[in-house]
Amino acid sequence: MFASVLSILSIIGAVLCGGGDEQAKLRLYYDSFENYTEVLFDDAQSYPTGPAVTGLIKAYLEQGQSNVALLNWDRLAAQTHDSIPHSYLSWAVPNALKLGADFADVLLNLSASGLDLNKTHLVGHSLGAHVVGITGNRMAKKGVKLPWITGLDPAGIIFDGKAPFERLSPKSAGFVDVIHSDPNRYGSKKNMGTVDFWPNFRNIGPVVQPGCDNKPHPSFSPEDLCSHHKCWQYLVDSMKYPGSVLGSYAKSYRMWKKYSTKERLATVLELGKYYDSVVPGNYYFTTAASSPHGLAENGL
């Protein structure tokens, strides 16, 4: 049972905003989304109320099994230049690399004060997935292995070309599960976890999640980010509807497509669960267009 869930959420575009307060904050949630303490590094306030933040935190709290801490770093991912891509490359990515290393030191200090790292689960979306990955890598280098990191559609731009110690990787924690919902646009095409879930994958053409479309939309608009957002929605549904979001193992999508029903059911994992022992590699499944997304065995 994991008593602490630390969420590092970065939704490209959705969290990009004007600068000013360039410090990360750690917000600690208790029994509800409204009941929290925010640890500030100065006296500026921030209100992380985006859909991914609220959806994930409420889902964990409603389970009644976890305390949740949100590392709010929206100012460090802010649009500071004339365009979002320029800001991403020259501001957000360097800050993510530094923040991951700094957050490792914060967790080690919290551990010395009583935080049980063996019951700590880090969750990161997009660029935030690499923040938690780098945190895990830095801690491992210091001899402390985190048990569990979840990467939600880790950002692909820049990071697909980085060495494993500079991004999320299977060695970032004892168990690393990754959900790739937008591998053709904002997310990574690379395997980055102990297990990599590939919902609604396809070999030919872009991966478009049900409920989204492949039409041209303004960059970083909700429609443009639709598939990139589906990863955390699948994770939320895995908590709200236990046993509904399943993935089945195959070495490749091509092999999975050829599998019989019996073969697809041979090795199955439930999304959002921690596993001590697991067959590493790729897991595939299909979903519905809206919540509840999970189709259980019918999605295999």
N, C-alpha and C positions, 0 to 999 in steps of 0.2 A: 504494500500500500504506500503510495507516495503522498506525503503530507504537505509538500510544498510544490507549487507549480509556478515557475518564473517565466513570464511571457515577454518575449522580445519581438514586438510586432512592427514591421515596416512595410507599408503598402505603397508601392511606387506610385507616385502621383497623388494618392489619396491623403498622404500625410505631409506632402510638400507644401510648405507655407512660408510666410515671411520670417526672417530671422529676428534676433533681438536677444532672446535668452538662449545662449549657446551652451547650456549645461543639461546633462541627463538627470532624470529624477527617478527615484524608486518609489512607486506607489504600492502600499501593502493593503490588500483587501481581506476582509474578515468573512462575515456571514452573508453579505449582500454587496451588490455593485455600488450602493450608496454609502457603505460603511468602510471607510478606508483612512489610512494615514499616509501622507506623502512626505517623503524625506527629500528636502530641497537643498540644493547647494547654493542657492541665493533666494531672494524673496519673490521672484517672479512666479506666476501661476500658469499652469497649462491644463487643458481639459481634454484628455484622450478619450473621446466618446465616439470614435468611428465604429462602423459595423463589425469589423473583425475583432476589435478590442472588446466591445460590449458583448458580442456573441460568444466569444471564447471564455471570457472571464465569468459571465453568468452561467455558462454550461458547467464549468468546473465547480463553481460555488454551489450550484443546485444539486450537484452530486453529494455534497455534504462530506466529502472525504479529503478536501485539500484547502490549504491556505494559498492565496494567489498574490504574487507580486508582479507588477508591471514596470518594466524599465522604459520610461517614456523619454524617447530621444528624438522627438519630431523636429526640434530646432536644429539638431545635428544632421538631419536629413532634409533640411529646408532648401527651398529654391533661393539661392544666393546670387545667381548669375542671370543672364538675359534669357536663358532657356532651361527647361527641366533637364534635358540630356547633359548639357554643360555642367549644371549644378550636381547632377548625379556623379559624373566622372571626377570632377575636381573638388567636390565638397563631401557628398554623402559617402562615397566609397572610402576615401581616406579616413573619415571619421568612424566608419564601421570597423575598419581594421584596428584603429586605436581603442575604440570603445570596447571591442571584444577582449583585448588584453587588459584594459583597466577593470572591466567587470569581473574578470577572473580574480584579480586582487581583492575586489569587494567581497566576492563570495568566500574567499579564503579567510578574510577578516571576520565575516559573519559566522563562518564555521568555528573560528576560535572563540566566538561569543555564544555558541550554542546551536547554530543552524546545523541540522543533520544532513549533510550532503548526500548520504546514502538514500535519502528519501526526497531528493530534489530532482525535479524534472524541468528541463529548459525547453521552451517552445518558441520558435521564431518563424516569422513569415517574410518571404522575399529576401530583401537585404538583411532583415533581422535574423534569418536562418543562418547567415554567415557570421553574424555577431555572436550568436550562441555557439556556433561551431568553433570559431576562433577562441572563445572563452574556454570551451572544453579542451582545445588543443593546448592552450597556455597552461591550464591546470594540470593536464597530463604531463607536460614537460616538467612541472614541479612535483610530480609524483602523486598527484591526486586525480583519480579517474571518476568522472561523473557517471552515474548509472544510466541516464536516459536523456536523450535529446530528440526532439521532434522538429523536423524541417518542413515547413509548409511552402511548397513551390519556391525553393531557393532561387534567388536571382541568378540568371545565366550570364548576362552581359558583364564582362571583365572577369568574373569569377570562374567561368568555364576554363579560362586559360591559366588560372593560378595553381600553384602547388597545393597539395592537400592540407599542409599546415596553415595556409592562408585562407582557408574556406572551410565550410562544413565537409566532413569526410567520415567514413566508417569508423575511424579511430578517434573521433571527437568525444565519444562516450562509450560505455560498455554496450549500449544498445542505441542505435540511431535509426529511426524510422522517418521516411521522407515521402511526401505526397506530391507528385508532379502533375499539376492540373493544366499548365500552360507552357509546355516545353518548346513550343515553336515561336514564342514571342517574348514574354517577360521572364519565364522560368528557365531552369537549366535542363539540358538534354542529357546530362551526365548522371551516372549512378553516384550518389553521394552518401548512401546510408548502408547500414547492415541489411536493411530491407528497403526497397524502393517500390512504392505503389504508383501504378500508372493507370488512373481511371480513364475509361473511354479512349484508350490509346488507339492509334492507327499508324501504319507504316507509310501510307501514301496520302499526301495532303496534310494540312495543319490539324492539330488536335484541337477540336472545339467542343467544350463541354455542353451537354444537353441543357437547354435553357439559355444558351448564348448563341451568337451567330458570328459569321466570318465576314460581315459587311464592313466597309470602311467607317470608322468612327473617329471623332477627335481624340488625339493621343491623351491617354490617362483619364479619359472620361469613364464613368461607371460601365458603359457598354463596352468600351475598349478593354477594360480590366476584368470583364465578366469571368472569363476562364481562370484568370489569375486569382480571383477571389473564391472560386469554387472549392479550393483545397481546404480552407478553414471551415467552410460550410459542411463539407463531408465529415470533418473531424467533430464538429458540433453535433451532427446527427448521429455519429457513432456513440456519443455519450447519451443523447436523448433517447435513442432507440437501440439499445444494446443488441448486438448480434445481427444488425441490419446491414452493416457495411463490411463486406468481406472481400479479400483478395486471394487469388490462387496463384501458386508458384509456377513459373516456367523460365527456362533460360533466356527465351526471347519471345516477343509478341508473335512472331511468325509460328513458333512452335505452339504457343498457347492457342492460337486460332485453329490449329489442327487437332488439338486435344479432344478426346471424347469427354463426356460428362464425368465419367469415372476418373479419368486422369486429372481433370480440373479440380475435382474434390479431394484428390489425394493429399495435397499439402495446402492448407487454407489458414490464413491469419485474419484476425479481426482488427480493423483499423482502430487506432487509439489505445491499444493495449500494450503493456510492457511484457516482454518475453525474455526469460533467462537463457533459454536455448531455442534456436530457430534455424531454419534452413535459410541462409542468406541469399539475396538476389532479388529478382524482379517478381512483382505480384500485380496481376491485372484484374480488372473488374469493370462493370458498366453500372450506370446509375440512372435514376429518373431525372427529369428536368427540374423538379422542384422538391422541396422538403415535404415528407421524408425522402431523401435521395436514395437511401440504401435499398437494394433489391434482394438482400440476403443471397441464398444460393442461386436464385434466378438471375443474379447479376454476374455469375461466373461462366 
